[in-house]
Amino acid sequence: MPKITAETANGQIAFSCDEGKKLVLCLEDNGIDILHRCGGNARCTTCRVEIHTGDPGEIGEAEAAILATKSDLSDHTRLSCQVRVKDDLHITVVNQASVKGIDAGPRPVD
């Protein structure tokens, strides 16, 4: 089972996640209030994370297209709703509902 280490507004949180599960759901199911305003459809970029270590897999067409519309992202930015966990990952969660003061959005489907 892959291990996720997440840097959050509340400090570092580490947990295991089922292989193949969407990263956004792994984060949410482990108490991290990550934003996902579009419901996990690769349209809003609010669920983005910075990948420090580990292999998040290939970037799909929908994710690449929406990330290309943003100019302030690093080469290590990914949408957690599009990452299927297959490897240990060390990440930073960019947007959290408690920090932004808004509702997280509809729960993405697996």
C-alpha positions in Angstrom: 0.0 0.0 0.0 1.6 3.3 -1.0 2.4 5.9 1.7 1.4 9.5 1.2 3.1 12.3 3.1 1.2 15.5 2.8 2.4 19.0 3.8 -0.8 20.9 4.9 -1.7 24.1 6.6 -1.9 22.1 9.8 1.5 20.4 9.4 2.6 17.2 7.9 0.2 14.2 7.8 1.3 10.7 6.7 -1.0 7.8 5.8 -1.4 4.8 3.5 -3.6 4.8 0.5 -5.1 2.0 -1.6 -3.2 1.6 -4.9 -5.3 3.0 -7.8 -7.4 5.3 -5.7 -7.6 9.0 -6.7 -5.2 11.1 -4.6 -7.9 13.7 -3.9 -10.0 11.0 -2.2 -7.1 9.6 -0.2 -6.4 13.1 1.1 -10.1 13.8 2.0 -10.6 10.4 3.6 -7.6 11.1 5.8 -9.0 14.4 7.2 -7.4 16.8 4.8 -9.9 19.4 3.6 -8.5 19.8 0.1 -10.6 21.9 -2.3 -12.2 20.2 -5.3 -14.7 22.7 -6.6 -15.4 21.0 -9.9 -16.0 17.6 -8.3 -12.9 16.0 -9.7 -13.4 16.7 -13.4 -10.1 18.4 -14.2 -11.8 21.8 -14.8 -11.0 24.1 -11.9 -7.4 23.3 -10.6 -8.4 23.9 -7.0 -7.3 20.4 -6.0 -3.7 20.9 -7.2 -0.8 19.6 -5.3 3.0 20.0 -5.6 4.8 16.6 -6.0 8.1 16.6 -4.1 8.9 12.9 -4.5 7.4 9.8 -6.0 5.8 9.0 -9.3 2.3 10.4 -9.8 1.9 8.8 -13.2 1.4 10.3 -16.6 -0.5 13.5 -17.1 -3.7 12.9 -19.1 -5.1 15.1 -21.9 -7.7 16.9 -19.8 -5.3 17.6 -16.9 -2.6 18.9 -19.3 -5.1 21.1 -21.0 -6.3 22.9 -17.9 -2.8 23.2 -16.4 -1.7 24.8 -19.6 -4.2 27.7 -18.9 -2.4 28.7 -15.7 0.9 30.6 -15.8 1.9 30.5 -12.1 2.3 26.7 -11.7 5.5 24.7 -11.3 6.6 21.8 -13.3 5.7 19.6 -10.3 2.0 20.7 -10.1 -0.6 18.0 -10.6 -4.4 17.8 -10.1 -5.0 15.4 -7.2 -8.4 14.4 -8.8 -6.4 13.1 -11.8 -3.7 11.2 -10.0 -4.2 7.5 -9.4 -1.9 6.5 -6.5 0.6 3.9 -7.5 3.8 5.0 -5.6 4.8 6.6 -2.3 4.3 10.3 -2.7 5.5 13.4 -0.7 3.3 16.3 -1.6 2.1 19.8 -0.6 -1.6 20.5 -0.6 -2.0 23.9 -2.2 -5.7 24.8 -1.4 -7.6 23.8 1.7 -11.2 24.7 2.5 -10.4 25.8 6.0 -7.7 28.2 4.7 -9.8 29.6 1.8 -12.9 29.9 4.0 -15.1 28.1 1.4 -16.8 24.8 0.9 -14.6 22.1 -0.5 -16.9 21.3 -3.3 -18.8 18.1 -4.4 -16.9 14.9 -3.5 -15.2 13.5 -6.6 -16.4 10.0 -7.7 -13.9 7.2 -7.7 
